[in-house]
Amino acid sequence: MNSTKTEVFYTTDHDWIEFQGSVAYVGVCSFKLTGFRQIQEIVFNDLTRELKQGDCIASIRYNDYRIEARMPVDGKVIQVNDKYLSGSFNALREDAEGDGWLCLIALSSPENRQGLIPPDQYKFRIREN
């Protein structure tokens, strides 16, 4: 990720998005990976079409645990993190909310933050759990 001014938001399903103008990085929060001792597989869905908020980006698996990473907003995937394409899944567990990003997306509506949770409210939610 680059060092330009960014805005980070979260979903109620513990996915995150880092807005950078007309594009954004998306991933899953470390909280969503609770119970995962390692990542054995990340299977990306068909990412060639425009995706809507809530659409599944990828399934992440460890033994019998399986979670889905979902689109926080409408957009189109323009890049998948190369680490995962080469089978290196450790970045997701080591830095889920940083270098462990899943995809870079082109935003359908760069100003839209509907349904997203600001960082201070998200941290408060996590503490309550």
C-alpha positions in Angstrom: 0.0 0.0 0.0 1.2 3.5 -0.6 1.6 6.4 1.9 -1.0 8.8 0.5 -3.8 10.1 2.8 -6.2 7.3 3.5 -9.5 6.6 5.2 -10.1 3.2 6.8 -13.6 1.8 7.6 -14.9 -1.5 8.7 -18.0 -3.7 8.1 -20.2 -5.4 10.8 -18.8 -8.7 9.4 -15.2 -7.6 10.2 -13.9 -6.8 6.7 -12.0 -3.6 6.2 -11.5 -1.0 3.4 -8.8 1.6 3.0 -9.9 4.3 0.6 -7.3 6.0 -1.5 -9.1 8.3 -3.9 -10.9 6.3 -6.6 -9.3 3.0 -5.5 -9.3 1.1 -2.2 -7.5 -1.8 -0.5 -9.8 -4.4 1.1 -9.2 -7.3 3.5 -10.4 -9.1 6.6 -9.8 -7.9 10.2 -7.6 -10.0 12.5 -10.7 -10.4 14.7 -12.4 -12.3 11.9 -9.4 -14.7 11.9 -9.8 -15.7 15.6 -9.4 -19.4 15.8 -7.1 -19.7 12.8 -3.7 -21.0 13.7 -2.7 -20.8 10.1 -4.2 -20.2 6.7 -4.2 -23.3 4.5 -6.1 -21.9 1.5 -7.5 -18.8 0.0 -9.9 -19.4 -2.9 -10.8 -16.2 -4.8 -14.2 -16.1 -6.5 -14.8 -14.9 -10.1 -13.5 -11.4 -9.8 -13.8 -10.3 -13.4 -17.2 -8.7 -13.0 -18.4 -5.6 -11.1 -19.1 -6.7 -7.5 -21.7 -5.3 -5.2 -21.4 -4.6 -1.5 -21.6 -7.9 0.4 -20.5 -10.1 -2.5 -18.0 -12.8 -1.6 -14.4 -12.0 -2.7 -12.7 -15.1 -1.3 -13.1 -18.1 1.0 -10.3 -18.5 3.6 -9.8 -21.9 5.2 -8.0 -23.5 8.1 -9.0 -27.1 8.8 -12.7 -27.0 9.4 -12.8 -23.2 9.8 -14.0 -21.3 6.8 -14.7 -17.6 6.5 -15.7 -15.4 3.6 -14.2 -12.1 2.7 -16.9 -9.8 1.4 -16.9 -6.5 -0.6 -17.4 -3.6 1.7 -18.6 -1.4 -1.2 -19.5 -1.7 -4.8 -16.5 -1.9 -7.2 -14.3 -4.0 -9.4 -11.2 -5.9 -8.4 -8.2 -4.6 -10.3 -5.5 -6.5 -8.4 -5.2 -9.5 -6.0 -2.3 -9.5 -3.5 0.4 -11.4 -5.3 1.4 -13.2 -2.1 -1.7 -15.2 -2.1 -1.5 -16.1 -5.8 1.9 -17.7 -5.1 0.5 -19.7 -2.1 2.1 -17.5 0.6 -0.8 -17.1 3.1 1.2 -16.1 6.1 0.8 -12.4 5.4 -2.9 -12.6 6.2 -2.3 -13.9 9.7 0.8 -11.8 10.4 -0.6 -8.4 9.2 -4.3 -8.8 8.3 -5.0 -5.1 8.3 -1.8 -4.0 6.5 0.3 -6.0 4.1 -2.2 -8.8 4.4 -4.8 -7.0 2.2 -6.7 -9.2 -0.2 -7.5 -7.0 -3.2 -7.2 -3.5 -4.7 -10.5 -2.4 -6.1 -11.7 0.4 -8.4 -14.6 2.1 -6.5 -18.0 2.5 -8.2 -18.7 5.5 -6.0 -15.5 6.8 -4.3 -17.5 9.0 -1.9 -19.9 6.3 -0.7 -19.4 5.2 3.0 -22.9 3.9 3.5 -23.0 0.9 5.9 -19.4 1.3 6.9 -18.1 1.8 10.5 -15.5 4.4 11.4 -12.4 3.1 13.2 -13.2 4.5 16.6 -16.7 2.9 16.6 -15.3 -0.4 15.3 -12.7 -0.6 18.1 -15.4 0.0 20.6 -17.5 -2.9 19.1 -14.5 -5.2 19.3 -13.9 -4.4 23.0 -17.5 -5.3 23.7 -17.1 -8.8 22.2 
